[in-house]
Amino acid sequence: MPISQIKPEYETIKEFRTIVDKLVKKYPDVLEGIDPGTITCVGVTNKEQKEGKPLWEIRTVPFPIRLDCPFDYYIVVNMKEWDSLNVKHRALLAFDVLCSLSREEPGKTVPFDLKDHS
């Protein structure tokens, strides 16, 4: 079976939540309105990162599923790529993700600007 047809296996990355909690507390003026409790991160453990693909992807949880799910957002990364990042780069990745979350409409995302939220 080609690797592209293998179903991904996921593992929750609890450290991501810890990083998000710290960032929201440290930068309340920039990240106002973000609830870290509505975000979780999972890593794909059985596939390689596709070349040219971003390091992370946001998957929003639609209604009515959100009624019974504690999360509005699932952040998906490749576990091997996540493990290769140092603490600062993990924090930068998390901050980039947070800049993509809508503060006005939970469960919605904000498109990248021309410089990717720089």
C-alpha positions as CSV (number, residue, x, y, z in Angstrom):
1,M,0.0,0.0,0.0
2,P,1.5,3.4,-0.9
3,I,2.3,5.5,2.1
4,S,-0.1,8.2,0.9
5,Q,-3.0,5.8,1.4
6,I,-2.0,4.8,5.0
7,K,-4.4,6.2,7.5
8,P,-2.7,8.6,9.8
9,E,-2.3,7.7,13.5
10,Y,-2.4,10.5,16.0
11,E,-0.9,11.3,19.4
12,T,-2.0,14.2,21.6
13,I,0.8,16.7,22.2
14,K,0.1,17.9,25.7
15,E,3.1,20.3,25.7
16,F,1.4,22.4,23.0
17,R,-1.4,23.3,25.5
18,T,1.1,24.2,28.1
19,I,2.9,26.5,25.6
20,V,-0.4,28.1,24.6
21,D,-1.4,28.7,28.2
22,K,1.9,30.5,28.8
23,L,1.7,32.6,25.6
24,V,-1.9,33.8,26.3
25,K,-0.8,34.8,29.9
26,K,2.4,36.5,28.7
27,Y,0.8,38.4,25.7
28,P,-2.8,39.2,26.8
29,D,-3.0,42.3,24.7
30,V,-2.1,40.4,21.5
31,L,-4.0,37.2,22.2
32,E,-7.0,38.6,23.9
33,G,-10.1,36.5,23.5
34,I,-8.3,33.2,22.9
35,D,-9.4,30.4,25.3
36,P,-6.5,27.8,25.5
37,G,-9.0,25.2,26.7
38,T,-10.6,25.1,23.3
39,I,-7.4,24.2,21.4
40,T,-5.7,20.8,21.2
41,C,-2.8,19.6,19.2
42,V,-2.1,16.2,17.7
43,G,0.9,14.8,16.0
44,V,0.8,12.3,13.1
45,T,3.1,9.5,14.2
46,N,3.2,7.1,11.2
47,K,3.8,9.4,8.2
48,E,6.6,11.7,7.0
49,Q,6.0,15.4,6.5
50,K,5.2,16.1,2.9
51,E,7.7,18.4,1.2
52,G,6.5,21.9,0.8
53,K,3.6,21.4,3.2
54,P,3.3,23.8,6.2
55,L,4.5,22.6,9.6
56,W,1.0,22.8,11.0
57,E,-2.7,22.7,10.0
58,I,-5.8,23.9,11.8
59,R,-8.9,21.8,11.7
60,T,-11.9,23.5,13.0
61,V,-14.7,21.5,14.8
62,P,-18.0,22.2,13.1
63,F,-21.5,22.4,14.7
64,P,-23.2,20.3,15.9
65,I,-20.1,18.3,16.8
66,R,-18.8,21.2,18.9
67,L,-21.8,20.9,21.2
68,D,-20.3,17.7,22.6
69,C,-16.6,18.3,21.9
70,P,-14.6,20.4,24.3
71,F,-12.4,21.8,21.5
72,D,-13.1,24.3,18.7
73,Y,-9.7,23.7,17.1
74,Y,-7.4,20.7,16.4
75,I,-3.9,21.6,15.4
76,V,-2.2,18.9,13.4
77,V,1.5,18.6,13.1
78,N,3.9,15.8,12.1
79,M,5.3,14.3,15.2
80,K,8.8,13.9,13.8
81,E,8.9,17.5,12.8
82,W,7.5,18.6,16.3
83,D,10.2,16.5,18.0
84,S,12.9,18.2,15.9
85,L,11.9,21.7,17.1
86,N,13.6,23.2,20.2
87,V,11.5,25.0,22.9
88,K,11.7,28.4,21.2
89,H,10.6,27.1,17.8
90,R,7.7,25.2,19.4
91,A,6.6,28.5,21.1
92,L,6.9,30.3,17.7
93,L,4.8,27.6,16.0
94,A,2.2,27.9,18.7
95,F,2.1,31.7,18.5
96,D,1.7,31.5,14.7
97,V,-1.2,29.1,15.2
98,L,-2.8,31.4,17.8
99,C,-2.6,34.4,15.4
100,S,-4.7,32.3,12.9
101,L,-7.6,31.9,15.4
102,S,-10.6,34.3,15.2
103,R,-11.2,36.2,18.4
104,E,-14.6,37.3,17.2
105,E,-16.0,33.9,16.1
106,P,-15.0,30.8,18.0
107,G,-14.3,27.9,15.7
108,K,-13.3,30.2,12.8
109,T,-9.9,31.0,11.4
110,V,-8.2,34.1,10.2
111,P,-6.4,33.9,6.7
112,F,-2.7,34.5,6.5
113,D,-1.7,38.0,5.7
114,L,1.0,38.7,3.1
115,K,3.8,38.0,5.6
116,D,2.2,35.1,7.5
117,H,1.2,37.1,10.6
118,S,4.7,38.6,11.0
